[in-house]
Amino acid sequence: GFRYYVVGSCEFNSSKLNDIEYTESYYYNKLKIVRFSSSVGKFVGYTEFGIKNAESWNNGPEVISRRAQKESYCFPNVGAFTESALTKS
């Protein structure tokens, strides 16, 4: 069989919005095909199929919704992530 999956993550050094990066990577059979990074601000393809999808997504509503994830998903949760990690260390 084949496996397709998406991994979204927030990386941060502080709770300031400028120190947060949202990434979303798309994989097919363990091979990364496309990645969105909030620091780049667009999708980047790593395979022929991924490049075609990245071009399409960068010209559609997908890129706009991913750009908003940094503020709507990562930023509100940084405090919870930090507090959880600090209480366990």
KELUMFI-605101 format. One record per residue: x negated, y negated, z negated of N, C-alpha, C in turn; residue in three letters; residue number from 1. Coordinates in Angstrom, 3 decimals. Atoms other than C-alpha are relative to their C-alpha. Layout:
REM residues N
       nc1       nc2       nc3      cac1      cac2      cac3       cc1       cc2       cc3  type  seq
         X         Y         Z         X         Y         Z         X         Y         Z   ALA  NUM
...
REM end
This chain:
REM residues 89
       nc1       nc2       nc3      cac1      cac2      cac3       cc1       cc2       cc3  type  seq
    -0.814     1.183     0.000     0.000     0.000     0.000    -0.860    -1.250     0.000   GLY    1
     0.654     1.294    -0.026    -0.854    -3.646     0.145     0.434    -0.815    -1.214   PHE    2
    -0.309     0.819     1.167    -0.979    -6.133    -2.699    -0.216    -1.466     0.332   ARG    3
     0.046     1.450    -0.183    -0.209    -9.853    -2.471     0.308    -0.627    -1.349   TYR    4
    -0.276     0.664     1.270    -0.436   -12.094    -5.520    -0.558    -1.418     0.005   TYR    5
     0.367     1.407     0.125    -0.817   -15.722    -6.556    -0.417    -0.251    -1.444   VAL    6
     0.485     0.347     1.329    -2.822   -17.060    -9.494    -0.056    -1.519    -0.105   VAL    7
     0.035     1.433     0.272    -2.174   -20.553   -10.824    -0.708    -0.240    -1.317   GLY    8
     0.719     0.272     1.244    -4.401   -22.113   -13.462    -0.237    -1.484    -0.207   SER    9
     0.338     1.358     0.397    -5.130   -25.312   -15.334    -1.358     0.049    -0.684   CYS   10
     1.319     0.099     0.623    -8.734   -26.142   -16.165    -0.161    -1.419    -0.519   GLU   11
     0.092     1.330     0.587    -9.459   -29.001   -18.519    -1.113    -0.069    -1.039   PHE   12
     1.011     0.277     1.007   -12.144   -30.559   -20.708     0.556    -0.857    -1.119   ASN   13
    -0.660     0.832     1.002    -9.833   -32.935   -22.557     1.462    -0.127     0.404   SER   14
    -1.418     0.165    -0.318    -6.190   -33.961   -22.629     0.252    -1.173     0.950   SER   15
    -0.155     1.085    -0.970    -6.839   -36.857   -20.220     0.322     0.578     1.372   LYS   16
    -0.447    -0.500    -1.306    -5.165   -36.430   -16.840    -1.152     0.147     0.992   LEU   17
     1.146    -0.072    -0.928    -8.452   -37.098   -14.988    -0.887     1.211    -0.249   ASN   18
     0.834    -1.150     0.355   -10.095   -34.154   -16.793     0.706     1.331     0.238   ASP   19
    -0.792    -1.210    -0.251    -7.463   -31.648   -15.649    -0.036     0.328     1.487   ILE   20
    -0.072    -0.450    -1.390    -7.586   -29.583   -12.466     0.985     1.166     0.075   GLU   21
    -0.933    -1.092    -0.261    -4.746   -27.414   -11.201    -0.456     0.726     1.252   TYR   22
     0.342    -0.797    -1.177    -5.629   -24.570    -8.850     1.041     1.101     0.175   THR   23
    -0.913    -1.088    -0.334    -3.451   -22.031    -7.103    -0.644     0.787     1.136   GLU   24
     0.685    -0.839    -0.982    -5.094   -19.137    -5.264     0.903     1.134     0.436   SER   25
    -0.807    -1.056    -0.599    -3.395   -16.669    -2.930    -0.926     1.121     0.443   TYR   26
     0.826    -1.161    -0.301    -4.810   -13.150    -2.566     0.801     1.047     0.759   TYR   27
    -0.577    -1.143    -0.696    -4.126   -10.248    -0.252    -1.044     1.102    -0.039   TYR   28
     0.938    -1.123     0.171    -5.762    -6.908    -1.080    -1.336    -0.457    -0.596   ASN   29
     1.156     0.498     0.757    -8.189    -8.634    -3.504    -0.839    -1.031     0.752   LYS   30
     0.733     0.987    -0.794    -9.326   -11.064    -0.792     0.728    -1.346    -0.090   LEU   31
    -0.607     1.328     0.069    -8.698   -14.765    -1.397     0.223    -0.512     1.406   LYS   32
    -0.316     0.466    -1.346    -6.893   -16.121     1.634     0.249    -1.508     0.056   ILE   33
    -0.300     1.434     0.043    -5.778   -19.631     0.568    -0.162    -0.471    -1.440   VAL   34
     0.118     0.597     1.335    -6.489   -21.960    -2.351     0.434    -1.457     0.058   ARG   35
    -0.314     1.407     0.186    -4.979   -25.230    -3.489    -0.755    -0.471    -1.235   PHE   36
     0.679     0.615     1.138    -7.033   -27.478    -5.774     0.450    -1.443    -0.100   SER   37
    -0.451     1.387     0.165    -5.746   -30.719    -7.246    -1.143    -0.983     0.199   SER   38
     1.124     0.920    -0.229    -9.251   -32.190    -7.025    -0.237    -0.224     1.495   SER   39
     0.104     0.148    -1.447    -9.292   -31.572    -3.248     1.282    -0.626     0.541   VAL   40
    -1.281     0.575    -0.384    -5.587   -32.392    -2.907     0.677     0.651     1.190   GLY   41
    -0.612    -0.699    -1.123    -4.811   -29.861    -0.199    -0.344     1.481    -0.069   LYS   42
     0.279    -1.429    -0.118    -4.781   -26.179     0.700    -1.214     0.201     0.892   PHE   43
     1.165    -0.374    -0.802    -7.968   -24.610     2.060     0.114     1.488     0.288   VAL   44
    -0.072    -1.397    -0.396    -7.908   -21.350     4.019    -1.372     0.635     0.043   GLY   45
     1.266    -0.728     0.013   -10.597   -18.688     3.700    -0.050     1.121     1.033   TYR   46
    -0.073    -1.002    -1.053    -9.434   -16.234     6.358     0.745    -0.622     1.182   THR   47
    -0.732     0.529    -1.162    -7.924   -16.693     9.819     1.474    -0.225    -0.355   GLU   48
    -1.401     0.124     0.431    -4.448   -16.066     8.366     0.156    -1.138    -1.007   PHE   49
    -0.045     1.052     1.007    -5.198   -18.356     5.416    -0.158    -1.389     0.576   GLY   50
     0.210     1.305    -0.645    -6.416   -21.196     7.625     1.280    -0.460     0.692   ILE   51
    -1.267     0.342    -0.669    -3.190   -21.076     9.658     1.048    -0.437    -1.018   LYS   52
    -0.964     0.365     1.041    -1.087   -21.143     6.483    -0.370    -1.328    -0.640   ASN   53
     0.440     1.252     0.620    -3.167   -23.943     4.956     0.361    -1.197     0.889   ALA   54
    -0.350     1.089    -0.919    -2.686   -26.108     8.055     1.495    -0.300    -0.044   GLU   55
    -1.454     0.166     0.048     1.058   -25.532     7.963     0.441    -0.608    -1.328   SER   56
    -0.394     0.478     1.331     1.386   -26.092     4.195    -0.474    -1.425    -0.251   TRP   57
     0.504     1.365     0.190    -0.747   -29.255     4.294     0.826    -1.034     0.754   ASN   58
    -0.867     0.904    -0.762     1.729   -30.746     6.779     1.461     0.107    -0.417   ASN   59
    -1.380    -0.201     0.448     4.838   -29.733     4.831     0.185    -0.386    -1.450   GLY   60
    -0.309     0.367     1.391     6.497   -30.160     1.439    -0.793     0.799    -1.031   PRO   61
     0.747    -0.843     0.939     4.344   -27.415    -0.125    -1.149    -0.763    -0.661   GLU   62
     1.149     0.721     0.552     1.313   -29.682    -0.564     0.455    -1.071    -0.994   VAL   63
    -0.505     1.037     0.906     3.403   -32.412    -2.212     0.396     0.615    -1.334   ILE   64
    -0.410    -0.635     1.256     4.880   -30.020    -4.758    -1.200     0.514    -0.785   SER   65
     1.197    -0.473     0.714     1.434   -28.564    -5.588    -0.763    -1.161    -0.632   ARG   66
     0.675     1.181     0.568    -0.035   -32.041    -6.111     0.671    -0.433    -1.294   ARG   67
    -0.746     0.400     1.200     2.682   -32.670    -8.707    -0.200     0.969    -1.159   ALA   68
     0.157    -0.997     1.056     1.821   -29.512   -10.683    -0.965    -0.442    -1.092   GLN   69
     0.965     0.471     0.993    -1.115   -31.169   -12.404     0.705    -0.816    -1.077   LYS   70
    -0.715     0.844     0.956     1.207   -33.719   -14.013     1.188     0.706    -0.631   GLU   71
    -1.226    -0.602     0.525     4.332   -31.593   -14.397    -0.236     1.290    -0.769   SER   72
     0.253    -1.265     0.684     2.808   -28.270   -15.505    -1.199    -0.065    -0.944   TYR   73
     1.221    -0.026     0.807    -0.761   -28.727   -16.746     0.021    -1.028    -1.134   CYS   74
     0.100     1.081     0.981    -0.602   -32.088   -18.520     0.869     0.225    -1.233   PHE   75
    -0.813    -0.204     1.196     2.366   -31.284   -20.816    -0.440     1.201    -0.847   PRO   76
     0.388    -1.215     0.722     0.841   -27.914   -21.794    -1.415    -0.017    -0.554   ASN   77
     1.393     0.046     0.476    -2.751   -28.978   -22.496    -0.051     0.049    -1.532   VAL   78
    -0.022    -0.001     1.457    -1.922   -29.683   -26.146     0.280     1.381    -0.572   GLY   79
    -0.342    -1.350     0.470    -0.336   -26.249   -26.603    -1.156     0.971     0.238   ALA   80
     1.137    -0.883    -0.308    -3.261   -24.499   -24.883    -1.148    -0.267    -0.967   PHE   81
     1.105     0.375     0.880    -5.829   -26.399   -26.958     0.270     0.455    -1.432   THR   82
    -0.345    -0.364     1.373    -4.024   -25.851   -30.253    -0.058     1.510    -0.193   GLU   83
     0.020    -1.461     0.073    -3.601   -22.142   -29.557    -1.417     0.521    -0.045   SER   84
     1.390    -0.459    -0.042    -7.292   -21.706   -28.730    -0.753    -0.378    -1.283   ALA   85
     0.708     0.449     1.186    -8.522   -23.743   -31.693     0.411     0.754    -1.258   LEU   86
    -0.444    -0.731     1.193    -6.411   -21.868   -34.239    -0.513     1.429    -0.012   THR   87
     0.513    -1.363    -0.072    -7.874   -18.564   -33.045    -1.527     0.062    -0.037   LYS   88
     1.465    -0.030    -0.013   -11.529   -19.641   -33.060    -0.566    -0.173    -1.391   SER   89
REM end
